[in-house]
């Protein structure tokens, strides 16, 4: 037997470890749901203001999400909650504008029909 094989030190094993990133745990929010509801509210606000039924719950959820995200700097849902709040207010504004236009059209129709029938 060869003596040189017996006296060699064992091969070293290299431990390659990936650096572990600190994963912060943030509280859950409903910012995504609020954004989805507010976008649906914007789309449906053009259909006789039906979007108000989605915009108001979206605004409530967005405000709750903003309360959570404002307490924790760097929360990943902060931007989405702000966008949901803005979209909700846009949907409510479109609703108000649509209702005003419907009321105005009814008033103008009644006024025009009264002019047509009077001698």
KOLMARVEX-85470 format. One line per 2 residues: for each residue x negated, y negated, z negated of C-alpha. Coordinates in Angstrom, 3 decimals. Layout:
% KOLMARVEX-85470
X Y Z; ...
***
This chain:
% KOLMARVEX-85470
0.000 0.000 0.000; -1.198 -3.454 0.724
-2.100 -5.473 -2.399; -1.438 -8.811 -0.768
2.280 -8.080 -0.490; 2.639 -7.353 -4.189
0.946 -10.511 -5.419; 2.871 -13.017 -3.283
5.305 -15.249 -5.142; 8.957 -14.878 -4.202
10.252 -17.264 -1.533; 11.860 -20.362 -2.997
15.462 -20.976 -2.287; 16.406 -24.500 -1.325
19.578 -25.822 -2.880; 21.127 -28.343 -0.586
24.062 -30.009 -2.261; 26.219 -32.637 -0.724
26.563 -35.754 -2.837; 29.900 -35.725 -4.533
31.947 -38.861 -4.004; 33.967 -40.192 -6.855
37.578 -39.778 -5.885; 39.691 -42.261 -7.744
43.150 -41.177 -8.641; 45.733 -43.804 -7.847
49.361 -43.658 -8.939; 51.793 -42.674 -6.221
53.950 -45.307 -4.573; 56.825 -45.241 -2.116
55.171 -47.751 0.214; 55.355 -45.410 3.220
59.050 -44.753 2.693; 59.666 -48.472 2.241
57.875 -49.241 5.505; 59.815 -46.586 7.416
63.136 -47.825 6.027; 62.308 -51.432 6.809
61.374 -50.619 10.418; 64.639 -48.695 10.811
66.344 -51.725 9.279; 64.820 -54.036 11.884
65.974 -51.815 14.735; 69.489 -51.335 13.381
69.921 -55.012 12.486; 70.616 -55.684 16.159
73.601 -53.310 16.039; 76.113 -55.463 14.185
73.796 -55.754 11.221; 73.746 -52.096 10.235
70.078 -52.451 9.318; 70.977 -54.155 6.056
71.785 -50.719 4.641; 68.140 -49.771 5.188
66.486 -53.143 4.590; 67.730 -53.715 1.044
66.578 -50.316 -0.316; 63.296 -50.826 1.552
62.842 -54.207 -0.122; 63.488 -52.685 -3.543
60.999 -49.869 -2.911; 58.432 -52.315 -1.518
58.690 -54.521 -4.612; 58.242 -51.523 -6.897
55.236 -50.411 -4.856; 53.763 -53.907 -4.985
54.132 -53.957 -8.765; 52.077 -50.765 -8.966
49.464 -51.819 -6.408; 48.964 -55.277 -7.925
47.984 -53.706 -11.245; 45.194 -51.665 -9.645
42.737 -53.537 -7.404; 41.807 -51.640 -4.272
44.911 -49.457 -4.239; 45.194 -47.902 -0.760
48.957 -48.565 -0.484; 48.740 -52.310 -1.124
48.752 -53.318 2.544; 51.551 -50.952 3.413
53.694 -52.264 0.555; 53.135 -55.863 1.719
54.023 -54.915 5.292; 57.183 -53.150 4.090
58.244 -56.236 2.154; 57.681 -58.496 5.163
59.519 -56.133 7.514; 62.413 -55.891 5.068
62.763 -59.664 4.962; 62.609 -59.787 8.773
65.390 -57.189 8.959; 67.494 -59.180 6.497
66.884 -62.351 8.518; 67.934 -60.613 11.736
71.038 -59.323 9.930; 71.990 -62.828 8.803
71.377 -64.232 12.290; 73.432 -61.438 13.907
76.357 -61.922 11.540; 76.295 -65.681 12.120
76.331 -65.131 15.893; 79.269 -62.717 15.616
81.199 -65.225 13.480; 80.340 -68.036 15.897
81.491 -65.988 18.877; 84.801 -65.197 17.148
85.345 -68.864 16.288; 84.525 -69.946 19.839
86.835 -67.281 21.267; 89.717 -68.416 19.050
89.031 -72.043 19.880; 88.822 -71.371 23.632
91.998 -69.262 23.626; 93.852 -71.988 21.735
92.800 -74.504 24.405; 93.965 -72.209 27.177
97.457 -71.679 25.720; 98.230 -75.247 24.674
100.058 -77.383 27.304
***
